[in-house]
Amino acid sequence: MTNEKAREFFSAYHEGTLEPGFRVSFEQKLKSDYAVRHEFESFVRAMEKLDALRDEEIEIPADLHDRITARLDRHLYERRKSATPSWSVWIR
């Protein structure tokens, strides 16, 4: 198993959904390749930190809708302003 292929299996192995044949091959790769094992351990730590965030309360700003609308309006205005004029404008 190549290192790239092993990296593709990180998530499935961590979740316990990796097929038995691939699981055995992946575990052998972890035992034989320090770099892959180290990367997988980092992956597991990152997943544990992400799981801990699941329970954290996040306060939604009261003006979130207004801020999003303002950014969209500004984006549309800038897009129209920089658009090339259509042929009908050139003819006039």
Phi and psi in radians as a Rosetta constraint file:
Dihedral C 1 N 2 CA 2 C 2 CIRCULARHARMONIC -1.401 0.35
Dihedral N 2 CA 2 C 2 N 3 CIRCULARHARMONIC 2.855 0.35
Dihedral C 2 N 3 CA 3 C 3 CIRCULARHARMONIC -1.096 0.35
Dihedral N 3 CA 3 C 3 N 4 CIRCULARHARMONIC -0.701 0.35
Dihedral C 3 N 4 CA 4 C 4 CIRCULARHARMONIC -1.091 0.35
Dihedral N 4 CA 4 C 4 N 5 CIRCULARHARMONIC -0.762 0.35
Dihedral C 4 N 5 CA 5 C 5 CIRCULARHARMONIC -1.120 0.35
Dihedral N 5 CA 5 C 5 N 6 CIRCULARHARMONIC -0.708 0.35
Dihedral C 5 N 6 CA 6 C 6 CIRCULARHARMONIC -1.075 0.35
Dihedral N 6 CA 6 C 6 N 7 CIRCULARHARMONIC -0.716 0.35
Dihedral C 6 N 7 CA 7 C 7 CIRCULARHARMONIC -1.092 0.35
Dihedral N 7 CA 7 C 7 N 8 CIRCULARHARMONIC -0.595 0.35
Dihedral C 7 N 8 CA 8 C 8 CIRCULARHARMONIC -1.138 0.35
Dihedral N 8 CA 8 C 8 N 9 CIRCULARHARMONIC -0.434 0.35
Dihedral C 8 N 9 CA 9 C 9 CIRCULARHARMONIC -1.616 0.35
Dihedral N 9 CA 9 C 9 N 10 CIRCULARHARMONIC -0.062 0.35
Dihedral C 9 N 10 CA 10 C 10 CIRCULARHARMONIC -0.896 0.35
Dihedral N 10 CA 10 C 10 N 11 CIRCULARHARMONIC -0.925 0.35
Dihedral C 10 N 11 CA 11 C 11 CIRCULARHARMONIC -1.134 0.35
Dihedral N 11 CA 11 C 11 N 12 CIRCULARHARMONIC -0.838 0.35
Dihedral C 11 N 12 CA 12 C 12 CIRCULARHARMONIC -1.103 0.35
Dihedral N 12 CA 12 C 12 N 13 CIRCULARHARMONIC -0.685 0.35
Dihedral C 12 N 13 CA 13 C 13 CIRCULARHARMONIC -1.169 0.35
Dihedral N 13 CA 13 C 13 N 14 CIRCULARHARMONIC -0.751 0.35
Dihedral C 13 N 14 CA 14 C 14 CIRCULARHARMONIC -1.096 0.35
Dihedral N 14 CA 14 C 14 N 15 CIRCULARHARMONIC -0.663 0.35
Dihedral C 14 N 15 CA 15 C 15 CIRCULARHARMONIC -1.429 0.35
Dihedral N 15 CA 15 C 15 N 16 CIRCULARHARMONIC -0.212 0.35
Dihedral C 15 N 16 CA 16 C 16 CIRCULARHARMONIC 1.415 0.35
Dihedral N 16 CA 16 C 16 N 17 CIRCULARHARMONIC 0.379 0.35
Dihedral C 16 N 17 CA 17 C 17 CIRCULARHARMONIC -1.879 0.35
Dihedral N 17 CA 17 C 17 N 18 CIRCULARHARMONIC 0.108 0.35
Dihedral C 17 N 18 CA 18 C 18 CIRCULARHARMONIC -1.306 0.35
Dihedral N 18 CA 18 C 18 N 19 CIRCULARHARMONIC 2.355 0.35
Dihedral C 18 N 19 CA 19 C 19 CIRCULARHARMONIC -1.040 0.35
Dihedral N 19 CA 19 C 19 N 20 CIRCULARHARMONIC 2.588 0.35
Dihedral C 19 N 20 CA 20 C 20 CIRCULARHARMONIC -0.941 0.35
Dihedral N 20 CA 20 C 20 N 21 CIRCULARHARMONIC -0.754 0.35
Dihedral C 20 N 21 CA 21 C 21 CIRCULARHARMONIC -1.115 0.35
Dihedral N 21 CA 21 C 21 N 22 CIRCULARHARMONIC -0.775 0.35
Dihedral C 21 N 22 CA 22 C 22 CIRCULARHARMONIC -1.184 0.35
Dihedral N 22 CA 22 C 22 N 23 CIRCULARHARMONIC -0.619 0.35
Dihedral C 22 N 23 CA 23 C 23 CIRCULARHARMONIC -1.073 0.35
Dihedral N 23 CA 23 C 23 N 24 CIRCULARHARMONIC -0.801 0.35
Dihedral C 23 N 24 CA 24 C 24 CIRCULARHARMONIC -1.093 0.35
Dihedral N 24 CA 24 C 24 N 25 CIRCULARHARMONIC -0.783 0.35
Dihedral C 24 N 25 CA 25 C 25 CIRCULARHARMONIC -1.117 0.35
Dihedral N 25 CA 25 C 25 N 26 CIRCULARHARMONIC -0.696 0.35
Dihedral C 25 N 26 CA 26 C 26 CIRCULARHARMONIC -1.153 0.35
Dihedral N 26 CA 26 C 26 N 27 CIRCULARHARMONIC -0.755 0.35
Dihedral C 26 N 27 CA 27 C 27 CIRCULARHARMONIC -1.109 0.35
Dihedral N 27 CA 27 C 27 N 28 CIRCULARHARMONIC -0.643 0.35
Dihedral C 27 N 28 CA 28 C 28 CIRCULARHARMONIC -1.121 0.35
Dihedral N 28 CA 28 C 28 N 29 CIRCULARHARMONIC -0.697 0.35
Dihedral C 28 N 29 CA 29 C 29 CIRCULARHARMONIC -1.123 0.35
Dihedral N 29 CA 29 C 29 N 30 CIRCULARHARMONIC -0.716 0.35
Dihedral C 29 N 30 CA 30 C 30 CIRCULARHARMONIC -1.082 0.35
Dihedral N 30 CA 30 C 30 N 31 CIRCULARHARMONIC -0.684 0.35
Dihedral C 30 N 31 CA 31 C 31 CIRCULARHARMONIC -1.218 0.35
Dihedral N 31 CA 31 C 31 N 32 CIRCULARHARMONIC -0.616 0.35
Dihedral C 31 N 32 CA 32 C 32 CIRCULARHARMONIC -1.631 0.35
Dihedral N 32 CA 32 C 32 N 33 CIRCULARHARMONIC -0.356 0.35
Dihedral C 32 N 33 CA 33 C 33 CIRCULARHARMONIC -2.104 0.35
Dihedral N 33 CA 33 C 33 N 34 CIRCULARHARMONIC 1.888 0.35
Dihedral C 33 N 34 CA 34 C 34 CIRCULARHARMONIC -1.079 0.35
Dihedral N 34 CA 34 C 34 N 35 CIRCULARHARMONIC -0.720 0.35
Dihedral C 34 N 35 CA 35 C 35 CIRCULARHARMONIC -1.088 0.35
Dihedral N 35 CA 35 C 35 N 36 CIRCULARHARMONIC -0.773 0.35
Dihedral C 35 N 36 CA 36 C 36 CIRCULARHARMONIC -1.160 0.35
Dihedral N 36 CA 36 C 36 N 37 CIRCULARHARMONIC -0.721 0.35
Dihedral C 36 N 37 CA 37 C 37 CIRCULARHARMONIC -1.073 0.35
Dihedral N 37 CA 37 C 37 N 38 CIRCULARHARMONIC -0.752 0.35
Dihedral C 37 N 38 CA 38 C 38 CIRCULARHARMONIC -1.107 0.35
Dihedral N 38 CA 38 C 38 N 39 CIRCULARHARMONIC -0.766 0.35
Dihedral C 38 N 39 CA 39 C 39 CIRCULARHARMONIC -1.100 0.35
Dihedral N 39 CA 39 C 39 N 40 CIRCULARHARMONIC -0.707 0.35
Dihedral C 39 N 40 CA 40 C 40 CIRCULARHARMONIC -1.149 0.35
Dihedral N 40 CA 40 C 40 N 41 CIRCULARHARMONIC -0.696 0.35
Dihedral C 40 N 41 CA 41 C 41 CIRCULARHARMONIC -1.098 0.35
Dihedral N 41 CA 41 C 41 N 42 CIRCULARHARMONIC -0.675 0.35
Dihedral C 41 N 42 CA 42 C 42 CIRCULARHARMONIC -1.125 0.35
Dihedral N 42 CA 42 C 42 N 43 CIRCULARHARMONIC -0.704 0.35
Dihedral C 42 N 43 CA 43 C 43 CIRCULARHARMONIC -1.062 0.35
Dihedral N 43 CA 43 C 43 N 44 CIRCULARHARMONIC -0.785 0.35
Dihedral C 43 N 44 CA 44 C 44 CIRCULARHARMONIC -1.092 0.35
Dihedral N 44 CA 44 C 44 N 45 CIRCULARHARMONIC -0.750 0.35
Dihedral C 44 N 45 CA 45 C 45 CIRCULARHARMONIC -1.090 0.35
Dihedral N 45 CA 45 C 45 N 46 CIRCULARHARMONIC -0.723 0.35
Dihedral C 45 N 46 CA 46 C 46 CIRCULARHARMONIC -1.119 0.35
Dihedral N 46 CA 46 C 46 N 47 CIRCULARHARMONIC -0.719 0.35
Dihedral C 46 N 47 CA 47 C 47 CIRCULARHARMONIC -1.130 0.35
Dihedral N 47 CA 47 C 47 N 48 CIRCULARHARMONIC -0.657 0.35
Dihedral C 47 N 48 CA 48 C 48 CIRCULARHARMONIC -1.135 0.35
Dihedral N 48 CA 48 C 48 N 49 CIRCULARHARMONIC -0.692 0.35
Dihedral C 48 N 49 CA 49 C 49 CIRCULARHARMONIC -1.143 0.35
Dihedral N 49 CA 49 C 49 N 50 CIRCULARHARMONIC -0.707 0.35
Dihedral C 49 N 50 CA 50 C 50 CIRCULARHARMONIC -1.140 0.35
Dihedral N 50 CA 50 C 50 N 51 CIRCULARHARMONIC -0.679 0.35
Dihedral C 50 N 51 CA 51 C 51 CIRCULARHARMONIC -1.091 0.35
Dihedral N 51 CA 51 C 51 N 52 CIRCULARHARMONIC -0.635 0.35
Dihedral C 51 N 52 CA 52 C 52 CIRCULARHARMONIC -1.156 0.35
Dihedral N 52 CA 52 C 52 N 53 CIRCULARHARMONIC -0.521 0.35
Dihedral C 52 N 53 CA 53 C 53 CIRCULARHARMONIC -1.240 0.35
Dihedral N 53 CA 53 C 53 N 54 CIRCULARHARMONIC -0.316 0.35
Dihedral C 53 N 54 CA 54 C 54 CIRCULARHARMONIC -1.034 0.35
Dihedral N 54 CA 54 C 54 N 55 CIRCULARHARMONIC -0.612 0.35
Dihedral C 54 N 55 CA 55 C 55 CIRCULARHARMONIC -1.574 0.35
Dihedral N 55 CA 55 C 55 N 56 CIRCULARHARMONIC -0.081 0.35
Dihedral C 55 N 56 CA 56 C 56 CIRCULARHARMONIC -1.385 0.35
Dihedral N 56 CA 56 C 56 N 57 CIRCULARHARMONIC 2.340 0.35
Dihedral C 56 N 57 CA 57 C 57 CIRCULARHARMONIC -1.385 0.35
Dihedral N 57 CA 57 C 57 N 58 CIRCULARHARMONIC 2.351 0.35
Dihedral C 57 N 58 CA 58 C 58 CIRCULARHARMONIC -2.119 0.35
Dihedral N 58 CA 58 C 58 N 59 CIRCULARHARMONIC 2.146 0.35
Dihedral C 58 N 59 CA 59 C 59 CIRCULARHARMONIC -1.468 0.35
Dihedral N 59 CA 59 C 59 N 60 CIRCULARHARMONIC 2.208 0.35
Dihedral C 59 N 60 CA 60 C 60 CIRCULARHARMONIC -1.503 0.35
Dihedral N 60 CA 60 C 60 N 61 CIRCULARHARMONIC 2.212 0.35
Dihedral C 60 N 61 CA 61 C 61 CIRCULARHARMONIC -1.045 0.35
Dihedral N 61 CA 61 C 61 N 62 CIRCULARHARMONIC 2.486 0.35
Dihedral C 61 N 62 CA 62 C 62 CIRCULARHARMONIC -1.120 0.35
Dihedral N 62 CA 62 C 62 N 63 CIRCULARHARMONIC -0.529 0.35
Dihedral C 62 N 63 CA 63 C 63 CIRCULARHARMONIC -1.732 0.35
Dihedral N 63 CA 63 C 63 N 64 CIRCULARHARMONIC 0.356 0.35
Dihedral C 63 N 64 CA 64 C 64 CIRCULARHARMONIC -1.025 0.35
Dihedral N 64 CA 64 C 64 N 65 CIRCULARHARMONIC -0.799 0.35
Dihedral C 64 N 65 CA 65 C 65 CIRCULARHARMONIC -1.048 0.35
Dihedral N 65 CA 65 C 65 N 66 CIRCULARHARMONIC -0.775 0.35
Dihedral C 65 N 66 CA 66 C 66 CIRCULARHARMONIC -1.110 0.35
Dihedral N 66 CA 66 C 66 N 67 CIRCULARHARMONIC -0.697 0.35
Dihedral C 66 N 67 CA 67 C 67 CIRCULARHARMONIC -1.164 0.35
Dihedral N 67 CA 67 C 67 N 68 CIRCULARHARMONIC -0.720 0.35
Dihedral C 67 N 68 CA 68 C 68 CIRCULARHARMONIC -1.136 0.35
Dihedral N 68 CA 68 C 68 N 69 CIRCULARHARMONIC -0.791 0.35
Dihedral C 68 N 69 CA 69 C 69 CIRCULARHARMONIC -1.059 0.35
Dihedral N 69 CA 69 C 69 N 70 CIRCULARHARMONIC -0.736 0.35
Dihedral C 69 N 70 CA 70 C 70 CIRCULARHARMONIC -1.098 0.35
Dihedral N 70 CA 70 C 70 N 71 CIRCULARHARMONIC -0.723 0.35
Dihedral C 70 N 71 CA 71 C 71 CIRCULARHARMONIC -1.174 0.35
Dihedral N 71 CA 71 C 71 N 72 CIRCULARHARMONIC -0.690 0.35
Dihedral C 71 N 72 CA 72 C 72 CIRCULARHARMONIC -1.133 0.35
Dihedral N 72 CA 72 C 72 N 73 CIRCULARHARMONIC -0.763 0.35
Dihedral C 72 N 73 CA 73 C 73 CIRCULARHARMONIC -1.067 0.35
Dihedral N 73 CA 73 C 73 N 74 CIRCULARHARMONIC -0.754 0.35
Dihedral C 73 N 74 CA 74 C 74 CIRCULARHARMONIC -1.127 0.35
Dihedral N 74 CA 74 C 74 N 75 CIRCULARHARMONIC -0.711 0.35
Dihedral C 74 N 75 CA 75 C 75 CIRCULARHARMONIC -1.103 0.35
Dihedral N 75 CA 75 C 75 N 76 CIRCULARHARMONIC -0.791 0.35
Dihedral C 75 N 76 CA 76 C 76 CIRCULARHARMONIC -1.130 0.35
Dihedral N 76 CA 76 C 76 N 77 CIRCULARHARMONIC -0.692 0.35
Dihedral C 76 N 77 CA 77 C 77 CIRCULARHARMONIC -1.096 0.35
Dihedral N 77 CA 77 C 77 N 78 CIRCULARHARMONIC -0.807 0.35
Dihedral C 77 N 78 CA 78 C 78 CIRCULARHARMONIC -1.159 0.35
Dihedral N 78 CA 78 C 78 N 79 CIRCULARHARMONIC -0.621 0.35
Dihedral C 78 N 79 CA 79 C 79 CIRCULARHARMONIC -1.164 0.35
Dihedral N 79 CA 79 C 79 N 80 CIRCULARHARMONIC -0.769 0.35
Dihedral C 79 N 80 CA 80 C 80 CIRCULARHARMONIC -1.171 0.35
Dihedral N 80 CA 80 C 80 N 81 CIRCULARHARMONIC -0.656 0.35
Dihedral C 80 N 81 CA 81 C 81 CIRCULARHARMONIC -1.136 0.35
Dihedral N 81 CA 81 C 81 N 82 CIRCULARHARMONIC -0.646 0.35
Dihedral C 81 N 82 CA 82 C 82 CIRCULARHARMONIC -1.601 0.35
Dihedral N 82 CA 82 C 82 N 83 CIRCULARHARMONIC -0.084 0.35
Dihedral C 82 N 83 CA 83 C 83 CIRCULARHARMONIC -1.196 0.35
Dihedral N 83 CA 83 C 83 N 84 CIRCULARHARMONIC 2.555 0.35
Dihedral C 83 N 84 CA 84 C 84 CIRCULARHARMONIC -1.261 0.35
Dihedral N 84 CA 84 C 84 N 85 CIRCULARHARMONIC 2.453 0.35
Dihedral C 84 N 85 CA 85 C 85 CIRCULARHARMONIC -1.131 0.35
Dihedral N 85 CA 85 C 85 N 86 CIRCULARHARMONIC 2.582 0.35
Dihedral C 85 N 86 CA 86 C 86 CIRCULARHARMONIC -1.356 0.35
Dihedral N 86 CA 86 C 86 N 87 CIRCULARHARMONIC 2.971 0.35
Dihedral C 86 N 87 CA 87 C 87 CIRCULARHARMONIC -1.091 0.35
Dihedral N 87 CA 87 C 87 N 88 CIRCULARHARMONIC -0.554 0.35
Dihedral C 87 N 88 CA 88 C 88 CIRCULARHARMONIC -1.126 0.35
Dihedral N 88 CA 88 C 88 N 89 CIRCULARHARMONIC -0.556 0.35
Dihedral C 88 N 89 CA 89 C 89 CIRCULARHARMONIC -1.234 0.35
Dihedral N 89 CA 89 C 89 N 90 CIRCULARHARMONIC -0.668 0.35
Dihedral C 89 N 90 CA 90 C 90 CIRCULARHARMONIC -1.183 0.35
Dihedral N 90 CA 90 C 90 N 91 CIRCULARHARMONIC -0.590 0.35
Dihedral C 90 N 91 CA 91 C 91 CIRCULARHARMONIC -1.232 0.35
Dihedral N 91 CA 91 C 91 N 92 CIRCULARHARMONIC -0.652 0.35
